[in-house]
Amino acid sequence: MNYAILFRLLALIQIALVFALSASFTVGLLFPFDEGEGFAVRGLEISAGISLLLAMVFLWLGRKGKTTIYHKEALAVIGLGWLLASIVGAIPYYLSIENLSFASSFFESASGFTTTGASVFANVDDLPHALLFWRSLTQWIGGLGVVVFFVAILSFLGSGAKVLFSREYSGSSGDVLDGKMQTGAFRIVMLYLFFSTLCAVAYRIAGMNWFDAICHMFTTVSTGGFSTRTASLGAFDSAAIEWISIFFMGLCGVSFLVVLRLFRRNAARAMLGNLEIISYFAILAASSFFVCAILFASGTEDNFHDLIRAGIFQVTSILTTTGFATENFATWAFPAQILLLCLMIIGGCSGSTAGGVKVIRLVVGFRSIINHLEKTYRPNVIRPIRVNQRTMPESDVQDIAIFLVLASFVVVASSILVSIFEPTLDPLSLFSAILACLFNIGPGLGAVGPNENFAFLEDYTKVYLALLMIMGRLEFYAILALFAPSLWKRFS
């Protein structure tokens, strides 16, 4: 392990948090007479000071040594970076909200940075503006990951940038646009900022004030789902706002690399020739149709436009793992709930801000099943799996299979563990809570439905679910690798 580069990168992550915390308490200063605002500002100031102190300590510890970064360092900095960010990010909640345990604060912070959107707050309407801004900003930072921002601007990493980028960004680093890795990451960051600007302006035009528009922009383009209102976007009761949200949620569930190619020649080929994109929109369209049909058959909505909007909105929100809600879908007909539960697992595209297993993994897994089924009666047939006119290496297919098995194992093991922690929790609530946290969706079903929260859980359950959020956001390996002793052997 090259500890020097590890400490330097951790210091940079803490410096980024200092700026984010400073922006948040500055927002609080704009509302000096609001109840609780002073406590929130003070908590954010203390957190910024702690983050700055950590940055200085890390810089001092990493002052000597090589800047070489390999896979070990990339895994360590991603895993430790997210854990430390979630711990530091919990301090403002802990210092600002009376009688809030640190476990609950850590849960809320991890939910923000991992863009999960699950919450321990029953009423966010009463939270100070500074804390609401910080809560939303954490999701925007977590959308692409603070490390991606650093790869975009740091040149001293050299070839190590590709290693770091590939561990943080949930797409293939080999698919980054031509040129240096920093250039490719920088373009993605610029696209993220472009979407953010468009989304904020659209929300403002649709009727939100600037504070709500910016906070909801943070949580829409990051597919995070935190809201400044307890009733989420449903509180605005605006069809325009909901359709804007549907558009940007769906857009940000697409691979940013594919979207970037739309600005080049042969844009249609980039979209229509991409198997994952086609599958993503097919799942989105088919699920929306079935949910709307179920709502129509059950008479859930009287107005046809409201029915269509509610169905498409909730399907898009769940598939992209955003977690916004305009309806209490926990009261919908059971087939609609089960379909939404399946969409929680699927998630968006690789290379997007969405969570979940990712569409491409399920497509490749399905094709592998078909191929192996054929081999049972035609054992001599060798049929490679092709994705986007390219033959997938067997090692990549195997990696996807291992990932799916690992995800299944974590779900099963977590179900057993949480059932021990929470013996009174019904199976549907327990299972959906695990899926909602592990795959970064936010709301689940039953006791953790869209109109409920996670505050009733025991503190140790909250800590475990927060770790599941981080593990799911980093796709398991960056967290699991931290427990491997060989990872920490000194760099040579």
C-alpha positions in Angstrom: 0.0 0.0 0.0 1.3 3.5 -0.9 0.1 5.3 2.2 1.4 8.7 1.0 -1.0 8.9 -2.0 -3.8 7.4 0.1 -3.5 10.2 2.7 -3.2 12.9 0.0 -6.3 11.8 -1.7 -8.2 11.5 1.6 -7.1 15.1 2.4 -8.5 16.3 -0.9 -11.8 14.7 -0.2 -11.9 16.4 3.2 -11.1 19.8 1.5 -14.0 19.3 -0.9 -16.2 18.7 2.2 -14.9 21.9 3.7 -16.2 23.9 0.7 -19.5 22.1 0.7 -20.1 22.6 4.4 -19.1 26.3 4.1 -21.6 26.8 1.3 -24.3 25.2 3.5 -23.8 27.4 6.5 -23.6 30.4 4.2 -27.1 29.6 3.0 -28.1 29.4 6.7 -26.9 32.9 7.2 -29.5 34.1 4.7 -32.3 33.0 7.1 -31.0 34.4 10.4 -34.5 34.6 12.1 -35.7 31.1 11.3 -36.1 28.7 14.2 -33.1 26.4 14.7 -31.1 28.1 12.0 -28.4 29.3 14.4 -27.8 25.7 15.7 -27.6 24.4 12.2 -25.1 27.1 11.1 -23.0 26.4 14.2 -23.0 22.6 13.6 -22.0 23.1 10.0 -19.2 25.5 11.0 -17.9 23.0 13.6 -18.0 20.2 11.0 -16.1 22.3 8.5 -13.5 22.9 11.1 -13.2 19.2 11.8 -13.0 18.4 8.1 -10.3 21.0 7.6 -8.3 19.6 10.6 -8.5 16.1 9.1 -7.4 17.4 5.7 -4.3 19.1 7.4 -3.5 15.9 9.3 -3.8 13.7 6.1 -1.7 16.2 4.1 1.0 16.0 6.8 0.9 12.2 6.9 1.2 12.1 3.1 3.8 14.7 2.7 6.5 12.2 1.6 6.4 9.4 -0.8 5.5 8.5 -4.4 2.4 9.6 -6.1 1.9 6.1 -7.8 -1.6 4.7 -7.4 -2.6 1.2 -8.2 -5.8 -0.8 -7.7 -5.1 -1.3 -4.0 -4.8 2.5 -3.4 -7.9 3.2 -5.5 -10.0 0.7 -3.6 -8.8 2.0 -0.2 -9.3 5.7 -1.0 -12.8 5.1 -2.4 -13.9 2.9 0.5 -12.3 5.0 3.3 -13.2 8.3 1.5 -17.0 7.4 1.5 -16.9 6.2 5.1 -15.1 9.3 6.4 -17.3 11.6 4.3 -20.4 9.9 5.8 -19.0 10.2 9.4 -18.1 13.9 9.0 -21.3 14.6 7.2 -23.2 13.2 10.1 -21.9 15.8 12.6 -24.1 18.7 11.4 -27.2 16.6 12.0 -26.0 15.4 15.4 -25.2 19.0 16.6 -28.2 20.6 15.1 -31.1 18.3 15.9 -32.0 17.7 19.6 -32.2 14.1 20.8 -30.9 12.7 17.4 -28.5 9.9 18.0 -25.2 9.7 16.1 -26.4 6.4 14.5 -29.4 8.2 13.1 -27.1 11.1 11.9 -24.7 8.6 10.3 -27.7 6.9 8.6 -28.9 10.3 7.2 -25.5 11.3 6.1 -24.7 8.0 4.4 -28.1 8.2 2.7 -27.1 11.5 1.3 -23.7 10.7 0.0 -24.8 7.4 -1.5 -27.9 9.1 -3.1 -30.1 6.6 -1.4 -32.8 9.0 -0.1 -33.9 7.0 2.9 -34.4 9.2 6.0 -34.9 9.1 9.7 -36.8 12.4 9.7 -40.6 12.2 10.0 -41.0 15.9 9.2 -38.4 17.7 7.1 -40.5 20.8 6.7 -39.3 22.0 10.1 -35.6 21.4 9.4 -33.4 24.6 9.1 -32.6 25.8 5.6 -28.9 25.3 6.1 -29.4 21.6 7.0 -31.9 21.1 4.1 -29.3 22.6 1.8 -26.5 20.4 3.2 -28.8 17.3 3.0 -29.5 18.0 -0.7 -25.9 19.0 -1.5 -24.5 15.7 -0.2 -26.6 13.9 -2.8 -25.4 16.1 -5.6 -21.8 15.5 -4.5 -22.4 11.7 -4.3 -24.1 11.6 -7.7 -20.9 11.2 -9.6 -18.6 10.9 -6.6 -16.2 13.4 -5.3 -13.3 11.3 -6.6 -14.5 11.7 -10.2 -14.3 15.5 -9.7 -10.7 15.1 -8.5 -9.7 12.9 -11.4 -11.1 15.6 -13.7 -8.9 18.3 -12.3 -5.8 16.5 -11.0 -3.0 15.9 -13.4 -0.4 14.5 -11.0 -2.2 11.1 -10.9 -1.1 10.4 -14.4 -2.0 6.9 -15.5 -3.3 6.3 -12.0 -6.3 8.5 -12.8 -7.8 5.7 -15.0 -7.5 3.3 -12.1 -9.2 5.7 -9.7 -11.9 6.7 -12.1 -12.8 3.1 -13.0 -13.2 2.2 -9.3 -15.5 5.2 -8.5 -17.4 5.6 -11.7 -20.0 2.8 -12.3 -19.2 2.5 -16.0 -16.3 1.1 -17.9 -13.3 3.4 -17.9 -12.3 1.9 -21.2 -15.4 3.6 -22.7 -14.3 7.1 -21.7 -14.1 9.4 -24.7 -10.9 9.6 -26.6 -8.0 11.5 -25.0 -6.6 11.7 -21.5 -8.6 10.2 -18.6 -8.8 13.7 -17.0 -10.3 15.1 -20.2 -13.0 12.4 -20.3 -13.9 12.8 -16.6 -13.9 16.6 -17.0 -16.4 16.3 -19.9 -18.7 14.1 -17.7 -18.5 16.7 -14.9 -19.3 19.5 -17.3 -22.3 17.5 -18.5 -23.4 17.0 -14.9 -23.2 20.7 -14.3 -25.1 21.4 -17.5 -27.9 19.1 -16.5 -27.9 20.6 -13.1 -28.3 24.1 -14.5 -31.1 23.1 -16.8 -33.0 21.3 -14.1 -32.8 24.1 -11.6 -34.0 26.7 -14.1 -36.8 24.4 -15.2 -38.0 23.9 -11.6 -37.9 27.6 -11.0 -39.9 28.3 -14.1 -42.4 25.6 -13.1 -43.2 27.5 -9.8 -40.6 26.5 -7.2 -38.7 29.3 -5.4 -34.9 29.3 -5.9 -34.1 27.5 -2.7 -36.5 24.6 -3.5 -35.4 24.6 -7.1 -31.7 24.3 -6.3 -32.2 21.7 -3.6 -34.5 19.5 -5.8 -32.1 19.9 -8.7 -29.3 18.5 -6.4 -31.4 15.5 -5.7 -32.9 15.0 -9.1 -29.8 14.9 -11.3 -28.1 12.8 -8.7 -31.1 10.5 -8.6 -31.0 10.9 -4.8 -34.6 11.7 -3.9 -34.2 14.0 -0.8 -36.8 16.7 -0.7 -37.3 20.0 1.2 -40.8 18.8 1.9 -42.1 15.9 4.0 -44.6 15.0 1.2 -41.7 15.0 -1.4 -42.6 16.5 -4.8 -46.2 15.7 -4.1 -46.3 18.7 -1.8 -46.1 21.0 -4.8 -49.1 19.5 -6.5 -47.8 20.5 -9.9 -48.0 18.5 -13.0 -45.3 20.6 -14.6 -42.9 20.0 -11.8 -43.6 16.2 -11.9 -43.0 16.0 -15.7 -39.8 18.0 -15.4 -38.7 15.5 -12.7 -39.6 12.5 -14.8 -37.5 13.9 -17.7 -34.4 14.5 -15.7 -34.7 11.4 -13.6 -35.0 9.3 -16.8 -32.2 11.2 -18.5 -29.8 10.8 -15.5 -30.5 7.1 -15.4 -28.8 6.8 -18.8 -25.0 6.4 -19.1 -23.4 9.8 -19.2 -20.8 8.4 -21.6 -23.6 7.6 -24.1 -25.2 11.0 -23.6 -21.8 12.6 -24.4 -21.6 10.7 -27.6 -24.9 12.3 -28.7 -23.0 15.6 -29.1 -20.9 13.9 -31.7 -21.6 12.6 -35.2 -23.8 9.5 -35.6 -25.7 10.4 -32.4 -28.6 8.2 -33.3 -26.3 5.2 -33.7 -24.9 5.9 -30.2 -28.4 5.6 -28.7 -30.1 3.0 -30.9 -27.1 0.7 -31.2 -26.6 0.5 -27.4 -28.2 -2.6 -26.0 -28.3 -1.3 -22.4 -30.0 1.9 -23.4 -32.6 0.1 -25.5 -33.3 -2.4 -22.6 -33.5 0.5 -20.1 -36.1 2.4 -22.1 -38.0 -0.8 -22.9 -38.2 -1.7 -19.2 -39.2 1.9 -18.4 -42.0 1.9 -21.0 -43.3 -1.6 -20.3 -43.3 -1.1 -16.5 -45.1 2.3 -16.9 -47.7 0.7 -19.1 -48.4 -2.2 -16.6 -48.4 0.0 -13.5 -50.8 2.4 -15.3 -53.0 -0.5 -16.3 -53.1 -1.8 -12.8 -54.0 1.6 -11.4 -56.7 1.9 -14.0 -58.1 -1.5 -13.2 -58.1 -0.9 -9.5 -59.6 2.5 -9.8 -56.8 4.2 -7.8 -57.0 7.4 -9.8 -60.2 9.1 -11.1 -58.5 11.5 -13.5 -56.8 9.8 -16.5 -54.0 12.3 -16.8 -53.3 12.0 -13.1 -53.3 8.2 -13.4 -50.8 8.3 -16.3 -48.6 10.8 -14.5 -48.6 8.9 -11.2 -47.7 5.6 -12.9 -44.9 7.0 -15.1 -43.5 9.2 -12.3 -43.3 6.3 -9.7 -41.8 3.8 -12.2 -39.2 6.3 -13.3 -38.4 7.3 -9.7 -37.9 3.7 -8.6 -36.1 2.4 -11.7 -33.6 5.2 -11.6 -33.4 4.7 -7.8 -34.3 8.4 -7.2 -37.0 7.7 -4.6 -39.2 10.8 -5.1 -42.8 10.1 -4.3 -46.1 11.8 -5.3 -48.3 8.9 -4.2 -48.2 6.5 -1.4 -47.5 3.5 -3.6 -47.5 1.2 -0.6 -51.3 1.4 -0.8 -51.5 0.4 -4.5 -52.6 -3.0 -5.7 -50.2 -5.7 -4.7 -49.1 -6.5 -8.4 -48.0 -2.9 -8.8 -46.0 -3.1 -5.5 -44.3 -6.3 -6.6 -43.4 -4.7 -9.9 -41.9 -1.7 -8.2 -40.0 -4.1 -5.9 -38.4 -5.7 -9.0 -37.5 -2.3 -10.4 -35.7 -1.5 -7.2 -33.3 -4.3 -8.0 -32.8 -3.5 -11.6 -31.8 0.2 -11.3 -30.5 2.4 -14.1 -27.7 2.1 -16.7 -24.0 1.6 -15.9 -22.2 5.0 -16.0 -25.2 6.8 -14.7 -25.9 8.3 -11.3 -28.6 5.6 -10.7 -28.1 2.7 -8.3 -29.3 -0.9 -8.5 -27.7 -4.0 -10.1 -27.7 -2.1 -13.4 -29.5 -3.0 -16.6 -26.5 -4.3 -18.5 -25.7 -6.9 -15.9 -29.2 -8.3 -16.0 -29.1 -8.3 -19.8 -25.8 -10.2 -19.9 -27.0 -12.5 -17.1 -30.2 -13.3 -19.0 -28.2 -14.1 -22.2 -25.9 -16.3 -20.3 -28.9 -18.3 -19.0 -30.2 -18.7 -22.5 -26.8 -19.9 -23.8 -26.4 -22.4 -21.0 -29.9 -23.6 -21.5 -29.1 -24.3 -25.2 -25.9 -26.1 -24.2 -27.9 -28.6 -22.2 -29.2 -30.1 -25.5 -26.5 -28.9 -27.9 -23.3 -29.3 -25.8 -20.9 -28.6 -28.7 -22.4 -25.2 -29.5 -20.2 -22.2 -28.5 -22.2 -19.1 -28.7 -20.4 -15.9 -27.4 -22.3 -13.1 -25.8 -22.3 -10.0 -27.9 -23.1 -6.5 -26.6 -23.1 -3.5 -28.9 -21.6 -5.4 -31.8 -18.7 -6.6 -29.6 -18.0 -10.0 -28.2 -17.8 -9.9 -24.4 -14.7 -11.6 -23.0 -15.5 -14.6 -20.9 -13.8 -13.0 -17.9 -16.3 -10.1 -18.1 -19.3 -12.4 -18.2 -17.8 -14.3 -15.2 -17.3 -11.0 -13.3 -21.0 -10.1 -13.8 -22.1 -13.6 -12.7 -19.9 -13.2 -9.5 -21.4 -9.8 -8.9 -25.0 -11.0 -9.1 -24.2 -14.0 -6.8 -22.5 -11.6 -4.3 -25.4 -9.2 -4.4 -27.8 -12.1 -3.8 -25.7 -13.4 -0.9 -25.6 -9.9 0.7 -29.4 -9.6 0.4 -29.9 -13.1 2.0 -27.4 -12.5 4.8 -28.7 -9.1 5.5 -32.3 -10.4 5.7 -31.3 -12.9 8.3 -29.2 -10.3 10.3 -31.8 -7.5 10.2 -34.6 -10.0 11.2 -32.5 -10.7 14.4 -32.0 -7.0 15.0 -35.7 -6.2 14.3 -37.8 -9.3 15.3 -41.1 -7.4 15.1 -40.6 -6.1 11.5 -42.8 -7.8 9.0 -41.1 -9.7 6.1 -42.2 -7.2 3.3 -40.9 -4.2 5.2 -37.7 -6.0 6.2 -36.9 -7.2 2.7 -37.8 -3.9 1.0 -35.7 -1.9 3.6 -32.7 -4.0 2.7 -33.3 -3.6 -1.1 -34.0 0.1 -0.7 -30.7 0.7 1.2 -28.4 -1.7 -0.6 -29.5 -0.6 -4.1 -29.8 3.1 -3.1 -33.5 3.6 -3.8 -34.7 5.3 -0.6 -38.3 4.4 0.2 -39.4 0.8 0.5 -42.8 -0.8 1.2 -44.8 -1.4 4.3 -43.3 0.2 7.4 -40.6 1.9 5.4 -42.9 3.1 2.6 -42.9 6.5 0.9 -45.0 8.1 3.7 -42.9 6.5 6.4 -39.3 6.7 7.6 -36.5 4.6 9.2 -36.5 6.4 12.6 -38.2 3.5 14.4 -35.3 1.1 13.8 -32.7 0.3 16.4 -29.5 2.3 16.2 -27.4 -0.8 15.3 -29.8 -1.6 12.5 -29.4 2.0 11.2 -25.6 1.7 11.2 -25.8 -1.6 9.4 -28.2 -0.3 6.8 -26.0 2.8 6.3 -23.0 0.5 5.6 -25.2 -1.4 3.1 -25.9 1.9 1.4 -22.2 2.6 1.1 -21.4 -0.9 0.0 -24.1 -0.8 -2.7 -23.1 2.6 -3.9 -19.5 1.4 -4.4 -20.6 -1.9 -5.8 -19.3 -4.0 -2.8 -15.6 -4.4 -3.6 -14.3 -1.1 -2.3 -15.8 -1.8 1.1 -15.2 -5.6 1.3 -11.5 -5.1 0.2 -10.9 -3.0 3.3 -11.2 -6.1 5.4 -8.5 -8.0 3.4 -5.2 -7.9 5.3 -3.1 -8.2 2.1 -4.6 -4.8 1.0 -2.7 -3.0 3.7 0.8 -4.4 3.0 3.2 -1.5 2.6 3.9 -0.2 -0.9 7.2 -1.3 -2.5 
